[in-house]
Amino acid sequence: MMIQPVQPGFVGVVTDIDICQPLTAKQVAEIEAGMDSFAVLSFPAQPLTDEQQVTFSTTFGELEIPLAAPMMEPDNRRCQEPRLGRILN
């Protein structure tokens, strides 16, 4: 796994890792070190399912369900998993 700075101290791009698969303790430690060094980590070309995204994310802590998620009609949700949300511009 490699973390290349795009903007030192702010954005790092993480490559040579498949986050669709369960992580090893070493990979978790390296990602956590990257989170300590960068405000943003980007993991390009990772075709995660919602389930894989939840598995990856919960490795680093408990996920919260946004207050609005239970109030939305299921057909209007971008993600069916209520702990996930899509942010688009």
ChimeraX commands (.cxc) that place a marker at each C-alpha (Angstrom):
marker #1 position 0.00,0.00,0.00 radius 0.5
marker #1 position 1.20,3.51,-0.84 radius 0.5
marker #1 position -0.08,6.94,0.16 radius 0.5
marker #1 position 1.03,9.66,-2.25 radius 0.5
marker #1 position 0.49,13.27,-1.21 radius 0.5
marker #1 position -1.53,15.31,-3.69 radius 0.5
marker #1 position -1.37,18.35,-1.47 radius 0.5
marker #1 position 1.04,17.81,1.46 radius 0.5
marker #1 position -0.74,17.63,4.78 radius 0.5
marker #1 position -4.15,17.81,3.17 radius 0.5
marker #1 position -4.87,15.13,0.53 radius 0.5
marker #1 position -3.29,11.71,0.10 radius 0.5
marker #1 position -4.12,9.14,-2.60 radius 0.5
marker #1 position -4.02,5.54,-1.39 radius 0.5
marker #1 position -3.03,2.95,-4.01 radius 0.5
marker #1 position -1.94,-0.68,-4.17 radius 0.5
marker #1 position -4.72,-1.83,-1.84 radius 0.5
marker #1 position -8.07,-3.52,-2.48 radius 0.5
marker #1 position -10.46,-2.14,0.14 radius 0.5
marker #1 position -13.23,-4.39,-1.25 radius 0.5
marker #1 position -11.51,-7.18,0.69 radius 0.5
marker #1 position -11.12,-7.44,4.48 radius 0.5
marker #1 position -8.10,-5.47,5.69 radius 0.5
marker #1 position -5.15,-6.85,7.61 radius 0.5
marker #1 position -4.08,-5.29,10.90 radius 0.5
marker #1 position -1.06,-3.82,9.11 radius 0.5
marker #1 position -3.25,-2.18,6.44 radius 0.5
marker #1 position -5.55,-0.74,9.10 radius 0.5
marker #1 position -2.55,0.72,10.95 radius 0.5
marker #1 position -1.17,2.23,7.72 radius 0.5
marker #1 position -4.52,3.81,6.82 radius 0.5
marker #1 position -4.90,5.19,10.35 radius 0.5
marker #1 position -1.40,6.68,10.07 radius 0.5
marker #1 position -2.49,8.22,6.77 radius 0.5
marker #1 position -5.56,9.70,8.47 radius 0.5
marker #1 position -3.23,11.25,11.03 radius 0.5
marker #1 position -1.13,12.80,8.25 radius 0.5
marker #1 position -3.84,13.94,5.83 radius 0.5
marker #1 position -7.23,15.61,6.21 radius 0.5
marker #1 position -8.51,13.62,3.21 radius 0.5
marker #1 position -7.59,10.18,1.90 radius 0.5
marker #1 position -8.72,9.18,-1.58 radius 0.5
marker #1 position -9.02,5.51,-2.60 radius 0.5
marker #1 position -9.45,5.64,-6.41 radius 0.5
marker #1 position -10.95,2.85,-8.51 radius 0.5
marker #1 position -12.55,0.93,-5.64 radius 0.5
marker #1 position -15.87,-0.50,-6.87 radius 0.5
marker #1 position -17.35,-1.03,-3.40 radius 0.5
marker #1 position -20.83,-2.34,-2.81 radius 0.5
marker #1 position -22.76,-0.68,0.01 radius 0.5
marker #1 position -22.04,-3.72,2.20 radius 0.5
marker #1 position -18.30,-3.53,1.47 radius 0.5
marker #1 position -18.33,0.22,2.21 radius 0.5
marker #1 position -19.94,-0.43,5.61 radius 0.5
marker #1 position -17.43,-3.20,6.36 radius 0.5
marker #1 position -14.50,-0.95,5.43 radius 0.5
marker #1 position -15.83,2.08,7.31 radius 0.5
marker #1 position -16.72,0.24,10.52 radius 0.5
marker #1 position -13.11,-0.92,10.71 radius 0.5
marker #1 position -12.35,2.63,11.84 radius 0.5
marker #1 position -15.33,3.23,14.13 radius 0.5
marker #1 position -19.06,2.99,14.58 radius 0.5
marker #1 position -21.21,4.56,11.86 radius 0.5
marker #1 position -24.06,6.89,12.69 radius 0.5
marker #1 position -27.45,6.96,11.01 radius 0.5
marker #1 position -28.27,10.52,9.94 radius 0.5
marker #1 position -31.49,11.90,11.44 radius 0.5
marker #1 position -33.08,12.34,8.01 radius 0.5
marker #1 position -32.45,8.75,6.85 radius 0.5
marker #1 position -35.38,7.06,8.66 radius 0.5
marker #1 position -37.77,9.79,7.43 radius 0.5
marker #1 position -36.96,9.30,3.75 radius 0.5
marker #1 position -39.02,7.03,1.56 radius 0.5
marker #1 position -36.88,4.03,0.53 radius 0.5
marker #1 position -37.37,4.83,-3.17 radius 0.5
marker #1 position -35.97,8.36,-2.63 radius 0.5
marker #1 position -32.74,7.23,-0.92 radius 0.5
marker #1 position -29.53,7.27,-2.92 radius 0.5
marker #1 position -28.34,4.35,-0.74 radius 0.5
marker #1 position -30.54,1.67,0.75 radius 0.5
marker #1 position -28.10,1.29,3.66 radius 0.5
marker #1 position -29.18,4.06,6.08 radius 0.5
marker #1 position -25.64,4.49,7.46 radius 0.5
marker #1 position -24.40,5.56,4.02 radius 0.5
marker #1 position -25.06,8.76,2.16 radius 0.5
marker #1 position -23.87,10.09,-1.16 radius 0.5
marker #1 position -22.44,13.58,-1.36 radius 0.5
marker #1 position -22.55,15.06,-4.83 radius 0.5
marker #1 position -22.03,18.47,-6.33 radius 0.5
marker link #1:1,2 radius 0.2
marker link #1:2,3 radius 0.2
marker link #1:3,4 radius 0.2
marker link #1:4,5 radius 0.2
marker link #1:5,6 radius 0.2
marker link #1:6,7 radius 0.2
marker link #1:7,8 radius 0.2
marker link #1:8,9 radius 0.2
marker link #1:9,10 radius 0.2
marker link #1:10,11 radius 0.2
marker link #1:11,12 radius 0.2
marker link #1:12,13 radius 0.2
marker link #1:13,14 radius 0.2
marker link #1:14,15 radius 0.2
marker link #1:15,16 radius 0.2
marker link #1:16,17 radius 0.2
marker link #1:17,18 radius 0.2
marker link #1:18,19 radius 0.2
marker link #1:19,20 radius 0.2
marker link #1:20,21 radius 0.2
marker link #1:21,22 radius 0.2
marker link #1:22,23 radius 0.2
marker link #1:23,24 radius 0.2
marker link #1:24,25 radius 0.2
marker link #1:25,26 radius 0.2
marker link #1:26,27 radius 0.2
marker link #1:27,28 radius 0.2
marker link #1:28,29 radius 0.2
marker link #1:29,30 radius 0.2
marker link #1:30,31 radius 0.2
marker link #1:31,32 radius 0.2
marker link #1:32,33 radius 0.2
marker link #1:33,34 radius 0.2
marker link #1:34,35 radius 0.2
marker link #1:35,36 radius 0.2
marker link #1:36,37 radius 0.2
marker link #1:37,38 radius 0.2
marker link #1:38,39 radius 0.2
marker link #1:39,40 radius 0.2
marker link #1:40,41 radius 0.2
marker link #1:41,42 radius 0.2
marker link #1:42,43 radius 0.2
marker link #1:43,44 radius 0.2
marker link #1:44,45 radius 0.2
marker link #1:45,46 radius 0.2
marker link #1:46,47 radius 0.2
marker link #1:47,48 radius 0.2
marker link #1:48,49 radius 0.2
marker link #1:49,50 radius 0.2
marker link #1:50,51 radius 0.2
marker link #1:51,52 radius 0.2
marker link #1:52,53 radius 0.2
marker link #1:53,54 radius 0.2
marker link #1:54,55 radius 0.2
marker link #1:55,56 radius 0.2
marker link #1:56,57 radius 0.2
marker link #1:57,58 radius 0.2
marker link #1:58,59 radius 0.2
marker link #1:59,60 radius 0.2
marker link #1:60,61 radius 0.2
marker link #1:61,62 radius 0.2
marker link #1:62,63 radius 0.2
marker link #1:63,64 radius 0.2
marker link #1:64,65 radius 0.2
marker link #1:65,66 radius 0.2
marker link #1:66,67 radius 0.2
marker link #1:67,68 radius 0.2
marker link #1:68,69 radius 0.2
marker link #1:69,70 radius 0.2
marker link #1:70,71 radius 0.2
marker link #1:71,72 radius 0.2
marker link #1:72,73 radius 0.2
marker link #1:73,74 radius 0.2
marker link #1:74,75 radius 0.2
marker link #1:75,76 radius 0.2
marker link #1:76,77 radius 0.2
marker link #1:77,78 radius 0.2
marker link #1:78,79 radius 0.2
marker link #1:79,80 radius 0.2
marker link #1:80,81 radius 0.2
marker link #1:81,82 radius 0.2
marker link #1:82,83 radius 0.2
marker link #1:83,84 radius 0.2
marker link #1:84,85 radius 0.2
marker link #1:85,86 radius 0.2
marker link #1:86,87 radius 0.2
marker link #1:87,88 radius 0.2
marker link #1:88,89 radius 0.2
view
